[in-house]
């Protein structure tokens, strides 16, 4: 790799890391705010809060990576052109491929990392998130819920214990589940104990009753029980059905599901959507780079505005991203639509590569350019009056 390649690669790579960090942090903050109740109402430590929220970072980075790469390439090419470096390279006889290959290497690295994350790391982090939430749920009941105090686990779900006995037993348990206003359920038990199972944590209630009711008193009922298992995983809606979701399976499990997998047979369409989303992941970072280079890779003088080229590249990139994100619903409805998330980015990569290496200028159509010039002239006249 020559000095020119290293220079372009370092510039684009630094911009990519900066944009990736900023965008991921913004999305992570939004996600973390939804978990702030771990600190406020559930009394967890800051370490638990950051551990739970950080487990979503691999998935966030895989989603944000194409956007960050697109912005980084736009920044790099615009900077090279503003400093007249693209013009100097072209005048020196440097081929378009020479300038194309350095950011292409960065795009291939990003695509490879995105594939590795979506193939296994994302599923692993989500499964770890399930375990962390299960531990938090158990900790809420055994340690955080103070005897004699009504603790709000989440909105509409209240837990109360009269006292704790030796050996971890809980006495005088009251659970009010009003998350569904049409069906309010209250659990009352003399005692209870947390029993771990293979897939969840169960609060076994003993000597109690279940009171169900809603707006209509005629539909109310009371059921007495000797023993009743209360699933603590339902404290968090995201983890209640975590084992049933295709998103929490590794790529190998999606490609070769077990013959006796009941969940796969019941929801095969969602597994199909998730499989094609994972397999098409590496094409989108490369498509993002090719789009940016096709519109901005040619040198231009300072008199030639690049604003419309950036707008055209952004529109093309947005189209590809919408196809990638929106094709899932179509694939879920019909299996014949599975090529869609592959065909669009591959076609964009092929056309964009030809435009870039053949030195064809990808620009906004002439009518739009004339319209933009007319609007700009009109604005200038209004500003001078």
Secondary structure, DSSP 8 states (H G I E B T S, - for coil): --HHHHHHHHHHHHHHHHHHHHHHHHHHHHHHHTTTHHHHTS---HHHHHHHHHTTHHHHHHHHHHHHHHHHHHHHHHHHHHTTHHHHHHHTT--HHHHHHHHHHHHHHHHHHHHHIIIIIHHHHHHHHHHHHHHHHHHIIIIIS-TT--EEEETTEEEEEEEE-GGG-EEEEEEEE-SSTTSEEEEEEEEEEEEE-SS-EEEEEEEEEEEEE-S-GGG-EEEEEEEEEEEGGGGSHHHHTGGG-GGGS-HHHHHS--TT-HHHHHTHHHHHHHHHHHHTHHHHHHHHHHHHHHHH-S---TTS--HHHHHHHHHHHHHHHHHHHHHHHHHHH-GGGGGHHHHHHHHHHHHHHHHHHTT------HHHHHHHHHHHHHHHHHHH-
